[in-house]
Amino acid sequence: MLYILDYGAGNVRSLANSIRKLGHDFEWVKQPSDLAKADKLLFPGVGHFGPAMESLQRQGYAEPLKAYIASGKPYMGICIGMQALFESSTEAPGIAGLGIVPGQVDCFTPSESKTVPQMGWNTARSLRRDAASFGFSVGDDEAQHFYFVHSYRAALDATKHNEWALTTTQYGDEVFLSSVSRGNVFATQFHPEKSGRAGLEVLRAWLDRGSEGASKDAQWLVDLEDASRPRSTDGLTKRIVACLDVRSNDEGDVVVTKGESYDVREKAQQQHQHQQQQQQQQQQSNAAASSSGQRAVRNLGKPVDLAMRYYLEGADEVVFLNITSFRNSPLKDQPMLAVVAAAAESVFVPLTIGGGIKDSVDPDGTRHSAREVADEYFRAGADKVSIGSEAVLAVEELLASGGTKTGQTGIETISLAYGKQAVVVSIDPRRVYLEQEEHVDEKHRPSVVERDGKRWWYRCTIKGGREDRDIDVVQLAKGVETLGAGEILVNSIDQDGKGQGFDRDLIDLVRASVRIPVVASSGAGLPVHFRDVFEPKPLARATASTSPPTSVEAALAAGVFHRKEMTIDEVKQHLADGGFKVRRERTDQGAAKAVQEATARGVKAG
């Protein structure tokens, strides 16, 4: 019997769904004595090394876990489940790991070639011939991409790891262990349950393996000293993210919509055309809304169906933004929790949920912290949560205090529990144009842009752009990084829905202000717009002395994908033709059906 050890942090639902999809059953470890019952043990997790190890000790799992591994029965660790095998981590000085694998886990070093955390799809280089038995490609096979989301890693040490190293991955100028294996122990730094078909194949290979442990054919393919030296470039890809704005329409159905200048209701003429094109049931619903004088909510499809479509088309991530957010009672927002849970059953790429992730009070007076709300979404299947308006208010508080953190904001509490890679901040700035000689407050000068004889600065907003705040985009970006955010999603109120391209001035301001990953949003209308936003360019502002160290890590679109004005694969083909590294899924006839059938059967597609 396979057992899964859930120490209480991170999204384990997707892993459970993956195992069931691959035709296996399992039990949850509920108490330390369960470890002795396991024939196989899987230890997944995300988050902070310190709280993870302290939780294992507090719940009495640490020693039984060591005993299980020493018994020779198969063990697989994922992310924290791999890092816990090492002796220690600089993420939590003074707290010991399990001490199974020699060495220490350290933080990536920020540099011009990378941001921290590493968040995205990267390749794994097989070091041993038996890597093939774990589902990895060996030799000159087509590169596989796996999903990584971490700030800490175990650098390859040719002496310490000569019995453990299975695959390595390069991020920027650093080479680290992306998987290890020795005897009955196998572990990955990446998340196979979030790595599409390649990840499912690695998970399937371990699940189908007998109790004999690793293959005896551990012939080295490369010299470890050579493997520890970085190559000229890494394998990190540019991510293409599909975003779904989700809300209830007037009939109570949960639908995907898209705002035009943040208005999600059909214009009168559009509504008439929409009614003619939809099926009879939807026509009747729209007609009812029209007859009551209310323009119908723009309905572009069902959220889970669209998410599955984008997964099959090769989306690198899927974002659900709850744009109604049930502000009075987010923990009773069962429709959105159900959407995430359903999507996690069949969409094996990262899922982000935003909307209502904040401290709140139910109508009956029950208080809930942002951390509690995030907990529920992680348990439902989300991998990251997105915080919007609350992040602006938190940074305002930070600035007013002179930079003193309270430790109580949603960003801080969630990132402490799950790691900063689990927290995305979504920002909604708009341009504030200035007369040629108009004075701008000194604190906002870093966000001033001059172009083609015009001057403006970027003011941040809350409540979906409905309320301006006296804080600029540079202040906000730096503030949320200080509080512990791991990624910033940059929306542009000025460009949203226009299809004229991303606001590069805005994107470059944010990119140059922080050393965490940045996702560009708002304005995509053609594949070339994605290529443009990924090209490193100098900042377009008079005060800029240097150009951004890198272009953004990811770009997001919504309506153009929903309306099939372009496909994700068309975007990736255009990027590949331009020399960018992208993760490609099969696009030949019948590929989507093959992927679906293969996932259901638990075998490799094609």
MARKE-265452 format. One record per residue (C-alpha): residue number from 0; x, y, z. Coordinates in steps of 0.05 Angstrom, whole numbers, always signed. Layout:
BEGIN
   nr    east   north      up
  NUM       X       Y       Z
...
***
This chain:
BEGIN
   nr    east   north      up
    0      +0      +0      +0
    1     +24     +70     -18
    2     +20    +122     +37
    3     +26    +197     +29
    4     +56    +239     +85
    5     +22    +307     +88
    6     +55    +349    +142
    7      +4    +404    +134
    8     +31    +454     +83
    9     +22    +462      +8
   10     -22    +433     -46
   11     -26    +358     -41
   12     -93    +350     -76
   13     -61    +353    -145
   14     -12    +298    -126
   15     -69    +255    -101
   16    -107    +268    -166
   17     -46    +249    -207
   18     -37    +184    -170
   19    -110    +165    -180
   20    -107    +185    -254
   21     -47    +138    -262
   22     -88     +80    -235
   23     -61     +75    -164
   24     -93     +80     -96
   25     -63    +106     -31
   26     -75    +121     +42
   27     -59    +184     +80
   28      -9    +180    +137
   29     -52    +200    +197
   30      -4    +183    +254
   31     +69    +162    +261
   32     +52     +88    +268
   33     +23     +89    +197
   34     +94     +94    +169
   35    +108     +23    +191
   36     +48      -1    +151
   37     +70     +31     +85
   38     +99     -10     +29
   39    +115     +55      -8
   40    +119    +125     +20
   41    +111    +192     -16
   42    +130    +256     +20
   43    +109    +319     -20
   44    +107    +391      +2
   45    +122    +463     -10
   46    +140    +517     +39
   47    +194    +536     +89
   48    +246    +485    +111
   49    +242    +506    +184
   50    +167    +500    +196
   51    +167    +434    +156
   52    +220    +401    +199
   53    +191    +430    +263
   54    +123    +402    +243
   55    +153    +333    +231
   56    +187    +335    +299
   57    +126    +362    +336
   58     +79    +310    +306
   59    +128    +253    +320
   60    +143    +236    +248
   61    +218    +250    +243
   62    +246    +187    +275
   63    +194    +139    +245
   64    +209    +171    +177
   65    +284    +157    +185
   66    +267     +86    +206
   67    +223     +76    +145
   68    +278    +100     +97
   69    +329     +55    +132
   70    +282      -5    +123
   71    +296      -5     +48
   72    +225      +6     +26
   73    +213     +55     -31
   74    +212    +129     -13
   75    +197    +188     -60
   76    +204    +260     -38
   77    +179    +322     -75
   78    +206    +392     -64
   79    +208    +398     +12
   80    +206    +322     +13
   81    +273    +324     -23
   82    +304    +381     +16
   83    +286    +347     +82
   84    +334    +290     +63
   85    +394    +336     +70
   86    +432    +352    +133
   87    +409    +424    +139
   88    +385    +486    +102
   89    +406    +559    +107
   90    +332    +575    +103
   91    +328    +553    +176
   92    +396    +557    +211
   93    +402    +510    +270
   94    +346    +463    +248
   95    +370    +395    +226
   96    +345    +357    +166
   97    +339    +281    +164
   98    +412    +274    +146
   99    +401    +220     +93
  100    +436    +258     +36
  101    +502    +293     +52
  102    +506    +369     +45
  103    +467    +432     +57
  104    +410    +466     +20
  105    +425    +539      +4
  106    +388    +597     -27
  107    +399    +615    -100
  108    +445    +675    -108
  109    +408    +733    -143
  110    +446    +754    -205
  111    +437    +790    -271
  112    +418    +723    -303
  113    +362    +703    -257
  114    +310    +723    -206
  115    +294    +688    -141
  116    +253    +645    -133
  117    +261    +603    -194
  118    +190    +598    -218
  119    +177    +562    -284
  120    +195    +505    -330
  121    +266    +481    -336
  122    +302    +420    -364
  123    +334    +363    -325
  124    +401    +333    -349
  125    +408    +259    -336
  126    +474    +240    -305
  127    +464    +165    -301
  128    +438    +113    -350
  129    +387     +88    -299
  130    +352    +156    -302
  131    +312    +126    -359
  132    +279     +78    -310
  133    +254    +138    -272
  134    +220    +168    -334
  135    +275    +217    -354
  136    +301    +223    -424
  137    +374    +200    -432
  138    +424    +222    -484
  139    +401    +262    -543
  140    +326    +251    -532
  141    +280    +311    -537
  142    +288    +355    -476
  143    +235    +347    -422
  144    +211    +407    -383
  145    +191    +403    -310
  146    +159    +455    -265
  147    +203    +485    -211
  148    +181    +535    -157
  149    +234    +545    -104
  150    +284    +594     -74
  151    +330    +542     -42
  152    +369    +486     -76
  153    +424    +435     -64
  154    +483    +453    -108
  155    +516    +393    -142
  156    +579    +372    -104
  157    +619    +321    -145
  158    +649    +291     -82
  159    +590    +290     -35
  160    +537    +270     -86
  161    +574    +218    -127
  162    +526    +164    -102
  163    +463    +207    -103
  164    +461    +253    -164
  165    +411    +230    -216
  166    +394    +294    -255
  167    +417    +365    -251
  168    +385    +430    -273
  169    +418    +497    -288
  170    +385    +562    -267
  171    +424    +623    -289
  172    +496    +608    -271
  173    +481    +555    -218
  174    +477    +479    -226
  175    +436    +443    -174
  176    +408    +373    -160
  177    +339    +368    -192
  178    +333    +294    -172
  179    +371    +245    -129
  180    +368    +169    -123
  181    +404    +117     -83
  182    +377     +48     -66
  183    +305     +56     -44
  184    +307    +132     -42
  185    +284    +177    -100
  186    +267    +251     -95
  187    +256    +310    -142
  188    +263    +385    -132
  189    +211    +397    -186
  190    +137    +381    -180
  191    +120    +321    -225
  192     +46    +329    -210
  193     +50    +399    -240
  194     +96    +382    -298
  195     +46    +359    -350
  196     +58    +295    -388
  197    +133    +293    -372
  198    +119    +297    -298
  199     +65    +245    -299
  200    +113    +198    -334
  201    +164    +206    -278
  202    +111    +195    -225
  203     +84    +134    -263
  204    +153    +104    -268
  205    +163    +107    -193
  206     +92     +82    -177
  207    +100     +23    -224
  208    +169      +5    -197
  209    +172     -56    -152
  210    +202     -57     -83
  211    +272     -72    -109
  212    +292      +2    -110
  213    +335     +34    -162
  214    +364      -3    -221
  215    +434     -32    -213
  216    +452      -2    -280
  217    +477     +64    -251
  218    +529     +77    -305
  219    +551    +149    -307
  220    +537    +187    -371
  221    +578    +248    -354
  222    +636    +268    -309
  223    +608    +299    -246
  224    +662    +352    -243
  225    +642    +373    -313
  226    +568    +369    -296
  227    +578    +417    -238
  228    +604    +472    -284
  229    +549    +516    -314
  230    +538    +518    -389
  231    +531    +582    -429
  232    +455    +584    -419
  233    +404    +549    -376
  234    +341    +514    -398
  235    +289    +559    -366
  236    +231    +574    -413
  237    +187    +635    -422
  238    +119    +620    -391
  239     +53    +632    -426
  240      -3    +639    -376
  241     -78    +634    -389
  242    -121    +676    -344
  243    -195    +664    -329
  244    -236    +719    -297
  245    -291    +681    -260
  246    -356    +706    -232
  247    -430    +689    -227
  248    -476    +715    -280
  249    -546    +741    -268
  250    -574    +671    -268
  251    -525    +647    -216
  252    -481    +606    -263
  253    -406    +610    -253
  254    -376    +633    -318
  255    -312    +660    -348
  256    -319    +732    -369
  257    -273    +787    -393
  258    -278    +861    -380
  259    -271    +915    -432
  260    -242    +973    -393
  261    -261    +932    -332
  262    -335    +928    -354
  263    -355    +854    -357
  264    -425    +866    -386
  265    -442    +863    -459
  266    -453    +927    -496
  267    -523    +932    -526
  268    -501    +914    -597
  269    -453    +860    -573
  270    -507    +831    -530
  271    -554    +826    -589
  272    -501    +790    -631
  273    -483    +746    -572
  274    -555    +725    -564
  275    -558    +704    -638
  276    -495    +662    -633
  277    -507    +624    -568
  278    -547    +561    -557
  279    -621    +567    -542
  280    -613    +563    -467
  281    -562    +619    -465
  282    -603    +660    -513
  283    -662    +655    -466
  284    -619    +676    -407
  285    -592    +736    -443
  286    -660    +755    -468
  287    -686    +754    -398
  288    -630    +799    -375
  289    -642    +845    -434
  290    -716    +850    -422
  291    -704    +870    -350
  292    -659    +927    -374
  293    -595    +895    -349
  294    -539    +881    -398
  295    -518    +808    -392
  296    -451    +788    -362
  297    -403    +771    -418
  298    -401    +694    -419
  299    -340    +664    -452
  300    -347    +593    -425
  301    -344    +549    -364
  302    -281    +556    -322
  303    -262    +483    -315
  304    -274    +468    -388
  305    -232    +527    -410
  306    -177    +509    -361
  307    -174    +438    -390
  308    -172    +466    -460
  309    -112    +510    -444
  310     -76    +453    -409
  311     -83    +410    -472
  312     -60    +469    -515
  313      +4    +475    -475
  314      -9    +531    -425
  315     +47    +535    -374
  316      +0    +559    -319
  317     -74    +574    -309
  318     -98    +632    -266
  319    -168    +638    -237
  320    -186    +708    -214
  321    -251    +711    -174
  322    -272    +780    -194
  323    -333    +782    -148
  324    -294    +750     -89
  325    -356    +742     -44
  326    -325    +795      -1
  327    -370    +784     +59
  328    -352    +711     +68
  329    -294    +685     +27
  330    -289    +618     +63
  331    -362    +604     +44
  332    -345    +618     -29
  333    -359    +546     -47
  334    -366    +559    -123
  335    -294    +581    -129
  336    -268    +527     -83
  337    -306    +477    -125
  338    -277    +506    -190
  339    -206    +499    -165
  340    -218    +429    -138
  341    -249    +406    -204
  342    -194    +437    -246
  343    -140    +404    -203
  344    -169    +336    -221
  345    -147    +340    -293
  346    -103    +401    -303
  347     -31    +382    -285
  348      +2    +450    -290
  349      +5    +503    -236
  350     -61    +535    -215
  351     -65    +605    -184
  352    -127    +632    -149
  353    -140    +705    -134
  354    -197    +745    -105
  355    -217    +750     -32
  356    -150    +727      -3
  357    -152    +774     +57
  358    -171    +782    +129
  359    -247    +781    +134
  360    -307    +775    +180
  361    -366    +731    +164
  362    -436    +761    +171
  363    -443    +722    +237
  364    -381    +755    +265
  365    -332    +698    +253
  366    -263    +725    +237
  367    -217    +693    +185
  368    -146    +712    +169
  369    -118    +715     +99
  370     -76    +654    +117
  371    -139    +615    +133
  372    -170    +633     +67
  373    -106    +614     +30
  374    -104    +548     +68
  375    -172    +529     +39
  376    -152    +544     -32
  377     -86    +506     -25
  378    -125    +447      +2
  379    -173    +452     -56
  380    -117    +447    -107
  381     -86    +517    -117
  382     -10    +523    -120
  383      -6    +598    -112
  384     -53    +653     -86
  385     -58    +722    -116
  386     -68    +783     -71
  387     -91    +849    -100
  388    -121    +908     -62
  389     -98    +883      +5
  390     -26    +885     -19
  391     -33    +960     -34
  392     -60    +974     +35
  393      -5    +932     +67
  394     +50    +971     +30
  395     +17   +1037     +50
  396     +22   +1014    +122
  397     +94    +992    +111
  398    +114   +1060     +83
  399     +78   +1098    +138
  400    +117   +1058    +191
  401    +183   +1075    +159
  402    +193   +1004    +133
  403    +175    +965    +196
  404    +139    +900    +181
  405     +83    +876    +227
  406     +87    +803    +209
  407     +11    +803    +206
  408      -4    +820    +134
  409     -31    +767     +87
  410     +33    +768     +46
  411     +76    +756    +107
  412     +35    +702    +140
  413     +23    +662     +77
  414     +95    +666     +52
  415    +121    +645    +121
  416     +78    +582    +119
  417     +84    +563     +46
  418    +145    +600     +21
  419    +145    +665     -18
  420    +137    +627     -83
  421     +65    +614     -63
  422     +46    +688     -61
  423     +32    +729    -123
  424     +14    +802    -119
  425     -31    +828    -175
  426     -25    +903    -186
  427     -70    +951    -226
  428     -34   +1017    -241
  429     -58   +1072    -287
  430     -22   +1129    -320
  431     -28   +1199    -290
  432      -8   +1249    -345
  433     +31   +1312    -326
  434     +36   +1379    -359
  435    +106   +1393    -384
  436    +127   +1434    -323
  437     +79   +1403    -274
  438    +110   +1385    -207
  439    +105   +1313    -183
  440    +115   +1293    -111
  441    +187   +1272     -98
  442    +166   +1204     -73
  443    +134   +1188    -141
  444    +192   +1212    -184
  445    +221   +1141    -193
  446    +158   +1122    -231
  447    +157   +1182    -278
  448    +164   +1165    -353
  449    +178   +1213    -410
  450    +163   +1192    -481
  451    +147   +1228    -546
  452    +140   +1295    -510
  453     +92   +1267    -457
  454    +104   +1256    -382
  455     +66   +1211    -335
  456     +73   +1169    -272
  457     +38   +1105    -252
  458     -12   +1111    -196
  459     -35   +1046    -163
  460    -108   +1029    -152
  461    -150    +981    -111
  462    -219    +949    -120
  463    -207    +930    -192
  464    -185   +1000    -213
  465    -245   +1035    -182
  466    -206   +1072    -128
  467    -140   +1110    -135
  468     -87   +1110     -80
  469     -29   +1156     -67
  470     +24   +1104     -81
  471     +62   +1092    -146
  472     +81   +1027    -180
  473    +154   +1028    -159
  474    +136   +1038     -86
  475     +86    +981     -90
  476    +132    +933    -126
  477    +189    +944     -77
  478    +141    +941     -18
  479    +110    +874     -35
  480    +179    +844     -47
  481    +200    +868     +22
  482    +137    +837     +53
  483    +152    +769     +22
  484    +116    +764     -45
  485    +148    +716     -94
  486    +119    +742    -159
  487     +85    +804    -187
  488     +30    +804    -238
  489     +29    +871    -273
  490     -38    +892    -303
  491     -46    +957    -342
  492    -113    +993    -337
  493     -93   +1036    -396
  494     -77    +977    -443
  495    -129    +926    -419
  496    -172    +900    -476
  497    -141    +943    -530
  498    -100    +888    -564
  499     -44    +937    -580
  500     +11    +904    -539
  501     +36    +905    -468
  502     +56    +970    -434
  503    +131    +963    -437
  504    +144   +1026    -398
  505    +104    +999    -340
  506    +133    +929    -346
  507    +204    +955    -348
  508    +194    +999    -287
  509    +171    +939    -246
  510    +224    +892    -275
  511    +280    +941    -256
  512    +253    +952    -186
  513    +251    +881    -160
  514    +290    +815    -163
  515    +230    +769    -161
  516    +194    +742    -223
  517    +147    +788    -261
  518     +87    +769    -304
  519     +65    +817    -358
  520     -10    +825    -368
  521     -60    +869    -407
  522     -57    +887    -480
  523     -38    +825    -519
  524     -71    +821    -587
  525     -21    +785    -631
  526     +35    +733    -620
  527     +87    +787    -635
  528     +65    +824    -572
  529     +90    +767    -530
  530    +156    +768    -567
  531    +162    +843    -556
  532    +151    +839    -481
  533    +203    +784    -474
  534    +257    +824    -510
  535    +304    +858    -460
  536    +302    +933    -473
  537    +330    +994    -438
  538    +282   +1031    -392
  539    +244   +1085    -428
  540    +250   +1138    -374
  541    +297   +1197    -367
  542    +322   +1176    -298
  543    +342   +1106    -320
  544    +417   +1092    -317
  545    +414   +1018    -331
  546    +370    +970    -369
  547    +331    +914    -335
  548    +376    +854    -321
  549    +327    +807    -356
  550    +261    +811    -391
  551    +199    +787    -354
  552    +193    +713    -339
  553    +121    +704    -362
  554     +65    +737    -401
  555     -10    +728    -391
  556     -71    +735    -435
  557    -145    +722    -427
  558    -196    +746    -478
  559    -154    +733    -540
  560    -147    +660    -519
  561    -220    +654    -498
  562    -244    +681    -565
  563    -193    +639    -603
  564    -163    +700    -636
  565     -97    +663    -627
  566     -77    +599    -593
  567     -25    +586    -541
  568     +14    +542    -590
  569     +14    +597    -642
  570     +45    +643    -590
  571     +97    +591    -572
  572    +114    +577    -644
  573    +125    +651    -656
  574    +170    +655    -595
  575    +209    +593    -615
  576    +220    +622    -685
  577    +248    +684    -650
  578    +299    +643    -611
  579    +263    +640    -544
  580    +260    +576    -503
  581    +189    +551    -495
  582    +156    +487    -472
  583    +118    +456    -530
  584     +62    +405    -527
  585     +41    +361    -585
  586      -2    +399    -634
  587     -13    +346    -689
  588     -83    +322    -705
  589    -113    +282    -648
  590     -59    +303    -598
  591    -109    +330    -547
  592    -149    +266    -549
  593     -85    +226    -541
  594     -64    +266    -480
  595    -132    +258    -448
  596    -134    +183    -461
  597     -62    +173    -439
  598     -72    +211    -375
  599    -134    +170    -359
  600     -97    +104    -373
  601     -34    +126    -337
  602     +13    +116    -396
  603     +57    +161    -437
  604     +24    +197    -495
  605     +59    +184    -561
***
